[in-house]
């Protein structure tokens, strides 16, 4: 293929709808600030990322991609611009250039052509590494190990890792950003790997850290240690300062443009959700595909992970636009970046995210695709999304159950060794709510103010151990005002620093007090279900279930309903002749259920949610479902009856309602990649109508069919014959 130059690029744009677009594209250069309108970020619904490799220069076909963007109805693109390696003729000293760049401008040519097509353009910058020649001129920009040795890149050995906290990001990158946003028609800046390095011991960091804290950077940075917590707090403050600096730089050159980090809040200690939510006009989730990797930032193997990550973004971004970055390739620790997933896996990962309110973003590395089998898959997915866009522009999530998301405490409490175990509480309760078909949303622990809690009838606190006095008071006021909570294990037993309290911060709500002991391993113990009990409605055939693996010892305090669950204490499990209990029943409560003020409280002094994550025992699922149902004491706004494992979400739009059902009935739902989709059904979907709303029509968006439906008091009942991947019940409102 001949080298692509400015002349040949613009000449090729004479095809089809791009005829005459060349002059328009070049008119944006340098003075296009007014073309980035306030609030523009709410408009794009479908994104595509094209990440250049250095050998793309002169060897890829720009028109091929422009035609594809038009075919899939992309609204925005993310194009590789610069950082460690520039794909445009940069004039900034110290800014590395792609090999073979010469005077060509692949980023500029694509950015201008996309802008001429009406697409929004994000300039991708990656500042985590620099070429050896840049390091030779500026060794002070390198990230250093604890002995002061500059750190080379772990795979590309000719590159050096850069320090994210000092001169490279705070001096050089400011000049790079100013150059990009001044010379090119970009709407925002997308930062790849700006916050994933971790600890740096360069002289600049040592000086800044000592000035800020009076201490040296610790060698042991396990966040369970107080001195390490101080370091990670400083690290977060530097990244927030960098975001603010880059934002100011962008806004001066191009009003209404902004910077957004591609790796959202991930860190050794995850960043504060409220601090990010207040800064970022939109948020991207860089969890591209399932993985068997057991690393700290692994996406995990469960197919619903894509939807869960979308909920985690909305837990602090709320009504701001979010997008899930979806790779068409295999995302494992072996890093097969030119790989291609099978069509069913791409479709189900995308469906999970879309159902939970995410705008899809497909990413492709290398502009010379070896295997194009993914392209018709993405095209059909995006074309469906475009066709049904008005039912996907959500204005409100209608779930009334909210799970409190605390991503920071597991690192601070458990450190590098036990963080994963502490995360299993929320992962277990998440899966239980999903399997129980309870429509729910998430809310970040940093956002427990009355305005954000108002829409929830029930708050689920899955071992939210660390709560400040202020957060406890916010939850207390929520309950006294009519809210309901379901809490487990050590919820509120620690303050915001991780210091154990003498008693639960929410003891007055729980109806019990901490007795001073946490049993870390409970062997061969059971729970007796005390029937009849309205709290255990529907579980009458279940006399007892296995106990949880950990237990907080408590003593009753105050008035509660008769305990629906009581403890069968541990007894020998060997030899077989000794497997019996002298105390087969007790009156020791294992569920405290009570009315408080205008609200309701359920407290379970055990790790039943974490044990469910480990064992997936059906009895534990039934108990968690029953406790949430009793606390809610209402029919859920969306119910689904039918076979197997499905995910669900219920949304409001300007003139419609959209109920999403995602079919996870597949042997590969828990591990591996989908090889085929397995159709399931039928399903009966019952939807609560907003007060005063009347349905005027119902359709199924995926099957493009008019289903059987009927109007009942306050609800619409719809029959969905079957679901392959994902179905959306769309209700037009009069």
C-alpha positions in Angstrom: 0.0 0.0 0.0 1.4 3.4 -0.9 2.3 5.9 1.9 -0.7 7.9 3.1 0.0 11.6 2.8 -2.1 14.7 3.4 -2.8 14.9 -0.3 -3.8 11.3 -0.9 -5.9 11.3 2.2 -8.0 14.2 1.2 -8.2 13.0 -2.4 -9.6 9.7 -1.1 -12.3 11.6 0.8 -14.0 12.5 -2.4 -15.9 9.2 -2.2 -19.6 9.1 -1.3 -20.9 11.3 1.5 -17.4 12.7 2.1 -17.3 14.5 -1.2 -16.0 18.0 -0.6 -15.3 17.4 3.0 -11.6 18.0 2.7 -11.8 21.8 2.8 -14.3 21.6 5.6 -12.0 19.4 7.6 -9.0 21.7 7.3 -11.1 24.7 8.3 -11.2 23.3 11.8 -7.4 23.6 12.3 -6.2 25.9 15.0 -9.4 27.9 15.5 -12.1 25.4 16.1 -12.7 26.2 19.8 -16.3 27.4 19.2 -17.2 24.0 17.7 -17.1 22.3 21.0 -20.4 23.2 22.5 -21.3 23.1 26.1 -22.9 19.8 27.1 -21.8 18.1 23.9 -20.8 15.0 25.9 -24.4 14.0 26.4 -25.0 13.5 22.7 -22.7 10.7 21.5 -24.2 7.2 22.0 -21.7 5.0 20.2 -17.9 5.3 20.3 -15.1 3.6 18.4 -11.4 3.7 19.4 -8.7 3.2 16.8 -5.3 2.8 18.5 -2.4 3.2 16.1 0.7 1.1 16.1 3.9 2.7 14.8 3.9 0.5 11.7 0.5 1.8 10.8 2.1 4.9 9.4 1.9 4.8 5.6 0.5 1.3 5.7 -3.2 1.6 6.7 -6.2 2.7 4.7 -7.9 5.7 6.3 -10.9 5.5 4.0 -11.5 1.9 5.1 -12.1 3.2 8.6 -14.1 6.3 7.7 -16.4 4.1 5.7 -16.8 1.7 8.6 -17.5 4.5 11.1 -20.3 5.6 8.8 -21.6 2.1 8.4 -21.9 1.5 12.2 -23.4 4.9 12.9 -20.5 5.9 15.3 -21.1 9.2 17.0 -17.6 9.6 18.4 -14.0 8.3 17.9 -10.9 8.1 20.0 -7.7 8.4 18.0 -4.1 8.0 19.2 -2.5 11.4 19.4 0.5 11.5 21.6 2.1 11.3 25.0 5.1 9.1 25.0 4.8 8.5 21.3 3.3 11.1 19.0 1.3 10.3 15.8 1.4 13.9 14.6 4.3 16.2 13.8 4.8 17.5 17.2 7.0 20.6 17.9 7.3 20.0 21.6 10.8 19.3 22.6 11.0 16.0 24.5 7.8 14.6 23.0 8.7 11.2 21.4 7.6 10.6 17.8 6.4 7.4 16.2 9.0 5.7 14.1 8.7 6.6 10.5 6.4 9.6 11.2 8.5 12.0 9.1 6.2 14.9 8.2 3.1 12.8 7.9 0.1 13.4 10.3 -2.0 10.2 10.7 -3.7 11.6 13.8 -4.5 15.0 12.2 -5.8 13.5 9.0 -8.2 11.1 10.8 -9.3 13.7 13.3 -10.2 16.3 10.7 -11.9 13.8 8.5 -14.0 12.4 11.4 -14.9 15.9 12.5 -16.0 16.7 8.9 -18.3 13.7 9.2 -19.9 15.2 12.3 -18.2 12.8 14.7 -16.9 13.9 18.1 -13.2 13.3 18.5 -11.2 12.3 21.6 -7.5 12.6 21.4 -5.9 9.6 23.1 -2.7 10.4 25.1 -0.6 7.8 26.9 2.1 9.3 29.1 3.2 6.2 31.0 6.4 5.6 28.9 9.0 7.5 26.9 11.6 6.6 24.3 15.3 6.1 25.3 16.4 9.2 23.5 13.9 11.3 25.6 15.1 9.6 28.8 18.7 10.4 27.8 17.8 14.1 27.7 15.5 14.1 30.7 16.4 11.3 33.1 14.5 13.3 35.8 11.3 12.3 34.1 11.7 8.6 34.7 9.9 6.6 37.3 12.4 5.1 39.8 12.6 2.0 42.0 13.3 2.3 45.7 17.0 2.3 45.1 16.7 5.2 42.7 17.2 3.1 39.5 15.2 4.3 36.5 12.5 1.7 35.6 12.4 0.3 32.1 9.1 -0.7 30.5 8.2 -4.3 31.4 7.7 -5.4 27.8 9.2 -2.7 25.4 12.7 -2.6 26.8 13.7 0.5 24.7 11.2 2.6 26.7 11.4 4.0 30.2 8.4 4.3 32.5 7.6 7.9 33.4 6.8 9.4 36.8 3.1 10.4 36.8 3.5 12.8 39.7 6.2 15.2 38.6 7.7 16.9 35.6 6.6 14.6 32.7 2.8 15.0 33.4 3.0 18.4 35.1 5.3 20.1 32.5 5.9 18.2 29.3 2.3 16.9 29.0 0.8 20.3 29.5 2.7 21.5 26.5 1.7 18.4 24.5 -2.0 18.9 25.4 -1.9 22.6 24.6 -0.4 21.7 21.2 -3.0 19.1 20.4 -6.0 21.1 21.4 -4.8 24.2 19.6 -3.8 22.6 16.3 -6.5 19.9 16.0 -10.4 19.8 16.2 -10.7 17.6 19.3 -13.6 17.7 21.7 -11.8 16.2 24.7 -8.7 14.3 25.8 -8.7 10.7 26.8 -5.8 9.6 29.0 -4.6 6.0 28.9 -2.6 4.6 31.8 -2.2 8.0 33.6 -2.8 6.4 37.0 -1.6 2.8 37.0 2.1 3.1 37.8 1.7 3.1 41.6 4.7 4.1 43.7 7.7 6.1 42.4 10.9 7.0 44.2 12.4 9.5 41.8 14.0 12.6 43.3 11.1 14.8 42.3 8.6 12.5 44.2 10.9 12.3 47.2 11.1 16.1 47.4 7.4 16.7 46.9 6.4 14.0 49.3 8.7 15.2 52.1 7.4 18.7 51.7 3.8 17.6 51.9 4.1 15.1 54.7 7.5 15.6 56.4 8.3 11.9 55.8 10.1 9.8 53.4 8.3 7.6 50.9 7.8 4.2 52.6 9.4 1.1 51.2 6.5 -1.1 52.2 3.5 0.4 50.5 0.9 -2.2 51.4 -2.1 0.0 52.1 -2.9 -1.9 55.3 0.0 0.1 56.9 -0.7 3.7 58.1 2.4 5.1 56.5 1.5 3.5 53.2 -2.1 4.9 53.5 -0.5 8.3 53.8 1.5 7.7 50.6 -1.5 6.6 48.6 -3.5 9.6 49.8 -0.7 11.8 48.5 -0.5 9.8 45.2 -4.3 10.4 44.8 -3.9 14.1 45.5 -1.2 14.4 42.8 -3.4 12.6 40.2 -6.4 14.9 41.1 -4.1 17.9 40.7 -2.9 16.5 37.3 -6.6 16.1 36.2 -7.3 19.7 37.3 -4.2 21.0 35.5 -4.9 19.2 32.3 -8.5 20.4 32.4 -7.5 24.0 32.8 -5.1 23.7 30.0 -7.7 22.3 27.7 -10.4 24.8 28.7 -8.1 27.8 28.0 -7.4 26.6 24.4 -10.8 25.2 23.7 -13.8 26.0 25.9 -16.0 23.1 26.8 -13.3 20.5 26.2 -12.0 18.5 29.1 -9.8 15.6 30.2 -11.1 12.2 31.2 -8.9 9.3 32.5 -9.5 6.0 30.7 -8.8 3.9 33.7 -11.5 5.5 35.9 -10.8 5.1 39.6 -8.5 2.1 39.8 -5.5 2.2 42.0 -3.8 0.3 44.8 -6.3 2.2 46.8 -9.2 3.1 44.5 -9.7 6.9 44.1 -12.5 8.6 45.9 -15.7 8.3 43.8 -17.2 11.7 44.8 -14.0 13.5 44.0 -13.9 12.0 40.5 -17.7 12.3 39.9 -17.5 16.1 40.6 -14.6 16.5 38.2 -15.5 14.4 35.2 -18.3 15.3 32.7 -18.3 11.7 31.4 -16.7 8.5 32.6 -15.2 5.5 30.7 -14.9 2.0 32.0 -11.8 0.3 30.7 -12.8 -3.3 31.5 -12.6 -4.7 28.0 -13.4 -8.4 28.3 -13.5 -11.3 30.7 -10.3 -12.7 32.1 -9.0 -15.6 34.2 -6.3 -13.4 35.4 -6.2 -13.3 39.3 -4.5 -9.9 39.4 -5.6 -6.9 41.3 -7.5 -5.3 38.4 -8.8 -8.4 36.7 -12.3 -8.2 35.2 -13.0 -11.7 36.4 -14.7 -14.6 34.7 -18.4 -13.9 35.3 -20.3 -12.8 32.2 -22.3 -10.2 34.1 -19.0 -8.4 34.9 -19.5 -5.9 32.1 -22.9 -4.8 33.6 -21.4 -4.7 37.1 -18.6 -2.3 36.0 -21.2 -0.1 34.4 -23.1 0.1 37.7 -19.9 0.9 39.5 -19.4 3.9 37.3 -23.0 5.1 37.7 -22.6 4.8 41.5 -20.7 8.0 41.5 -21.2 9.4 38.0 -25.0 9.2 38.3 -26.7 10.8 35.3 -23.5 11.7 33.5 -22.8 9.7 30.3 -20.8 6.5 30.8 -19.2 4.2 28.2 -17.8 0.7 28.6 -14.7 0.1 26.5 -15.2 -3.3 24.8 -12.3 -5.1 23.2 -13.0 -7.3 20.2 -9.9 -9.3 21.2 -8.9 -11.7 24.0 -7.9 -9.8 27.2 -5.7 -12.2 29.2 -2.4 -11.8 30.9 -0.6 -13.2 27.8 -1.7 -10.0 26.0 -2.8 -11.3 22.6 -3.6 -7.8 21.3 -4.2 -8.9 17.7 -6.7 -11.6 18.7 -10.4 -11.7 17.9 -13.2 -12.9 20.2 -16.0 -15.1 18.9 -19.2 -13.2 18.0 -21.2 -14.6 20.9 -18.7 -13.3 23.5 -18.6 -9.8 22.0 -22.4 -9.6 21.9 -23.0 -10.8 25.5 -20.3 -8.5 27.0 -21.8 -5.6 25.1 -25.4 -6.5 26.0 -24.5 -6.7 29.7 -23.1 -3.1 29.7 -25.8 -1.6 27.5 -28.5 -3.1 29.8 -27.0 -1.2 32.7 -27.0 2.2 31.0 -23.6 2.2 29.3 -22.9 3.6 25.8 -20.9 1.0 23.9 -17.3 1.8 22.9 -15.4 -0.7 20.7 -11.7 -0.6 20.7 -9.3 -1.9 18.1 -5.6 -1.9 18.3 -3.6 -1.8 15.0 -5.2 0.0 12.1 -4.3 -2.9 9.8 -6.7 -5.7 11.0 -5.5 -9.2 10.3 -8.9 -10.8 11.2 -12.0 -8.8 10.2 -14.5 -11.3 11.5 -15.5 -9.0 14.3 -16.5 -6.1 12.0 -20.0 -7.4 10.9 -20.7 -8.3 14.5 -20.0 -4.8 15.8 -21.8 -3.3 12.8 -25.0 -5.2 13.5 -24.8 -4.4 17.2 -24.2 -0.7 16.5 -26.9 -0.5 13.8 -29.4 -2.0 16.3 -28.3 0.5 18.9 -28.7 3.4 16.4 -32.1 2.2 15.3 -33.4 2.0 18.9 -31.5 5.0 20.2 -34.6 6.8 21.6 -35.2 3.9 24.0 -31.6 4.0 25.2 -31.3 7.6 26.0 -32.1 7.0 29.7 -33.2 9.7 32.1 -33.6 7.7 35.2 -33.0 4.2 36.6 -36.2 2.9 38.2 -34.7 0.4 40.6 -35.7 0.9 44.3 -32.9 -1.2 45.8 -29.5 0.4 46.1 -26.3 -1.5 47.0 -23.6 0.6 48.7 -20.4 0.4 46.8 -17.2 0.7 48.9 -14.2 0.1 46.7 -11.6 1.8 49.0 -12.0 0.0 52.3 -11.0 -3.5 51.2 -7.5 -2.2 50.3 -7.2 -0.2 53.5 -8.4 -3.0 55.7 -7.2 -6.1 53.9 -4.1 -4.8 52.2 -2.5 -6.6 49.3 -3.0 -10.0 51.0 -6.7 -9.9 52.0 -8.2 -7.2 49.7 -9.7 -9.8 47.4 -11.4 -11.6 50.2 -13.0 -8.4 51.5 -14.3 -7.6 48.0 -16.2 -10.9 48.0 -18.9 -9.5 50.3 -20.2 -7.1 47.7 -19.5 -9.5 44.8 -21.5 -12.2 46.7 -24.4 -9.9 47.4 -24.3 -8.6 43.8 -24.6 -12.1 42.4 -27.4 -13.0 44.9 -29.5 -10.0 43.8 -28.9 -10.8 40.2 -29.9 -14.5 40.6 -32.9 -13.4 42.7 -34.0 -11.1 39.9 -34.0 -8.1 42.1 -33.7 -4.9 40.0 -31.0 -2.8 41.8 -28.6 0.0 41.4 -25.4 0.9 43.2 -24.4 4.0 45.1 -20.9 5.0 46.1 -20.2 5.2 49.8 -18.9 8.7 49.3 -22.4 9.8 48.1 -24.7 8.9 50.9 -26.3 12.3 51.2 -30.1 12.6 51.4 -30.5 13.8 47.8 -28.8 10.7 46.4 -30.5 8.2 48.8 -34.0 9.6 48.2 -34.8 7.4 45.3 -34.0 4.1 47.1 -36.5 2.2 49.3 -33.8 -0.2 50.5 -30.0 0.2 51.0 -27.9 -3.0 51.0 -24.7 -2.8 53.0 -22.6 -5.9 52.2 -20.1 -5.7 55.1 -19.5 -2.0 54.6 -17.2 -2.1 57.6 -15.6 1.3 57.4 -18.1 4.2 57.9 -17.4 7.6 59.4 -19.6 9.1 62.1 -21.1 11.4 59.4 -21.9 8.5 57.1 -23.5 6.6 60.0 -25.6 9.6 60.7 -26.7 9.9 57.0 -27.8 6.2 57.1 -29.6 6.8 60.4 -31.5 9.8 59.1 -32.4 7.7 56.0 -33.9 5.0 58.1 -35.7 7.3 60.5 -37.3 9.0 57.5 -38.6 5.8 56.1 -35.7 4.1 54.4 -34.8 0.4 54.9 -31.4 -1.2 55.2 -30.0 -4.8 55.0 -26.5 -5.0 56.5 -24.1 -7.9 57.1 -21.2 -8.9 59.3 -19.0 -6.0 60.5 -20.9 -3.1 58.8 -20.0 0.1 60.7 -17.7 -1.6 63.2 -14.8 0.5 62.0 -14.4 4.2 61.4 -13.2 5.8 58.2 -9.5 5.3 59.2 -10.0 1.6 59.8 -9.9 1.9 63.6 -12.2 -0.6 65.3 -15.0 1.0 67.4 -16.0 -0.3 70.7 -19.5 -0.9 69.2 -21.1 -0.7 65.8 -21.6 2.8 64.5 -25.2 1.7 63.7 -25.8 -0.3 66.8 -28.9 1.7 67.6 -30.4 0.6 64.2 -29.2 -3.0 64.4 -30.9 -3.8 67.7 -27.7 -5.5 69.0 -24.3 -4.6 70.3 -20.8 -6.0 69.5 -19.7 -8.6 72.1 -16.0 -8.1 71.3 -15.3 -11.2 69.2 -15.2 -12.0 65.5 -15.0 -15.7 64.7 -12.9 -15.9 61.6 -13.6 -19.6 60.8 -16.9 -21.2 61.8 -16.8 -25.0 61.1 -19.9 -27.2 60.6 -22.4 -24.7 61.9 -26.0 -24.2 60.8 -28.9 -21.8 60.6 -32.4 -22.8 61.8 -35.3 -21.1 60.0 -37.9 -20.4 62.6 -41.3 -20.9 60.9 -43.8 -19.5 60.7 -42.4 -16.0 60.0 -43.5 -13.4 57.5 -39.8 -12.6 57.0 -39.3 -16.1 55.6 -42.3 -16.2 53.4 -41.9 -18.8 50.7 -39.2 -20.7 52.5 -41.5 -22.9 54.6 -40.1 -26.1 53.1 -36.6 -25.2 54.3 -36.0 -26.1 58.0 -32.3 -25.2 58.2 -29.3 -24.4 56.0 -25.6 -24.4 56.3 -24.1 -21.6 58.4 -21.8 -18.9 57.2 -18.0 -19.2 57.5 -17.5 -16.1 59.8 -19.6 -14.7 62.6 -19.6 -11.5 64.7 -20.6 -12.2 68.3 -23.3 -9.8 69.4 -25.7 -9.3 72.3 -29.3 -8.2 71.7 -30.2 -4.6 72.6 -33.7 -3.2 72.0 -36.8 -4.7 70.5 -36.8 -6.8 67.3 -39.2 -9.1 65.6 -38.9 -12.8 66.7 -35.6 -14.0 65.2 -36.3 -15.7 61.8 -32.9 -17.3 61.9 -31.1 -18.8 64.9 -27.7 -20.5 65.3 -26.9 -24.1 65.5 -23.3 -23.9 67.0 -20.4 -25.8 65.6 -20.0 -29.4 66.4 -17.6 -32.2 65.4 -17.4 -33.2 61.7 -15.1 -36.2 62.3 -15.2 -39.0 63.1 -18.5 -39.9 61.5 -19.7 -41.4 64.8 -19.4 -37.9 66.4 -21.2 -35.9 63.8 -24.1 -34.8 65.9 -25.0 -31.9 68.1 -26.0 -31.8 71.8 -27.7 -28.4 71.0 -29.6 -28.8 67.7 -31.6 -25.7 68.4 -30.8 -22.4 70.2 -32.4 -19.0 70.6 -29.2 -17.2 69.4 -30.4 -14.7 66.8 -28.6 -14.7 63.4 -30.9 -12.1 61.9 -32.1 -9.0 63.7 -35.2 -7.6 62.0 -36.9 -4.5 63.3 -38.8 -1.3 62.6 -36.9 1.9 63.4 -38.6 5.2 63.1 -40.5 5.1 59.8 -38.0 2.6 58.3 -36.9 -1.1 58.6 -33.6 -2.7 59.5 -32.2 -6.2 58.8 -28.8 -7.0 60.3 -27.1 -10.4 59.7 -24.1 -10.8 62.0 -22.4 -13.2 59.7 -20.6 -13.2 56.3 -23.4 -15.0 54.5 -22.8 -12.8 51.4 -19.1 -13.6 51.2 -19.8 -17.3 51.9 -22.3 -17.2 49.0 -19.6 -15.8 46.8 -17.3 -18.7 47.7 -19.9 -21.6 47.7 -23.0 -20.3 45.9 -25.2 -22.3 48.2 -28.8 -22.0 47.3 -30.0 -21.7 50.9 -27.9 -18.6 51.4 -29.3 -17.1 48.2 -32.9 -17.8 49.4 -32.1 -16.1 52.8 -30.6 -13.0 51.2 -33.5 -12.7 48.8 -36.0 -13.1 51.6 -34.4 -10.4 53.8 -34.3 -7.9 51.0 -37.9 -8.7 50.1 -39.1 -8.2 53.7 -37.2 -5.0 54.1 -38.7 -3.6 50.8 -42.2 -4.8 51.6 -43.4 -3.9 48.1 -43.7 -5.5 44.6 -40.5 -4.7 42.7 -41.0 -2.1 39.8 -39.9 -4.9 37.4 -40.4 -8.6 37.8 -39.4 -11.4 35.4 -40.8 -14.9 35.4 -39.2 -17.6 33.3 -36.3 -20.0 33.1 -32.7 -19.7 34.3 -30.2 -16.9 34.9 -31.1 -13.4 33.6 -30.0 -9.9 34.3 -32.4 -7.0 34.3 -32.7 -3.2 34.4 -35.6 -0.8 34.2 -35.2 2.7 32.7 -37.2 5.8 32.0 -36.7 7.9 28.9 -38.4 11.2 27.9 -41.5 9.5 26.4 -41.0 5.8 27.1 -39.9 3.0 29.4 -37.3 0.3 28.6 -37.0 -2.9 30.5 -33.8 -4.9 29.7 -33.5 -8.6 30.1 -30.1 -10.2 29.4 -30.0 -14.0 28.9 -27.1 -15.6 30.8 -28.3 -19.2 30.3 -25.1 -20.6 29.0 -22.5 -23.1 30.2 -19.8 -20.4 29.7 -21.5 -17.8 31.9 -19.2 -18.4 34.8 -15.9 -19.1 33.0 -14.5 -19.1 29.5 -15.9 -17.4 26.5 -19.2 -17.9 24.8 -19.0 -20.2 21.7 -22.7 -20.0 20.9 -25.8 -18.3 22.3 -28.6 -20.5 23.8 -32.1 -19.2 23.4 -34.3 -19.2 26.5 -37.9 -18.4 27.3 -40.7 -17.7 27.5 -40.7 -14.9 30.0 -43.4 -12.9 31.6 -42.4 -9.3 32.4 -44.4 -7.1 34.8 -43.6 -3.4 34.8 -44.8 -0.7 37.2 -46.0 2.4 35.4 -44.9 5.8 36.7 -47.7 7.7 38.5 -50.1 9.1 35.9 -48.4 7.4 32.9 -50.5 5.4 30.4 -49.0 3.0 27.8 -49.9 3.5 24.2 -47.8 0.7 22.7 -45.3 -2.1 23.5 -42.7 -3.6 21.3 -39.7 -5.9 21.6 -36.6 -4.1 20.3 -34.2 -7.1 19.7 -36.8 -9.3 18.0 -38.5 -6.3 16.4 -41.9 -7.7 17.3 -45.2 -6.6 18.8 -45.7 -8.8 21.9 -48.8 -9.8 23.7 -49.4 -7.4 26.6 -52.1 -6.3 28.9 -52.7 -3.4 31.3 -53.3 -4.1 35.0 -53.7 -1.8 37.9 -50.6 0.3 37.8 -48.6 -2.1 35.7 -48.0 -3.5 32.2 -47.7 -7.3 31.8 -45.7 -8.4 28.7 -45.0 -11.9 27.3 -41.5 -12.3 25.8 -41.5 -15.5 23.8 -37.7 -16.0 23.9 -34.4 -14.3 24.3 -31.1 -15.0 22.5 -28.7 -12.5 24.1 -30.7 -9.4 25.1 -34.2 -8.2 24.8 -35.6 -4.8 25.5 -39.3 -4.3 26.3 -40.1 -0.8 25.1 -43.2 0.9 26.4 -44.3 4.1 24.6 -46.2 6.5 27.0 -49.2 8.5 26.1 
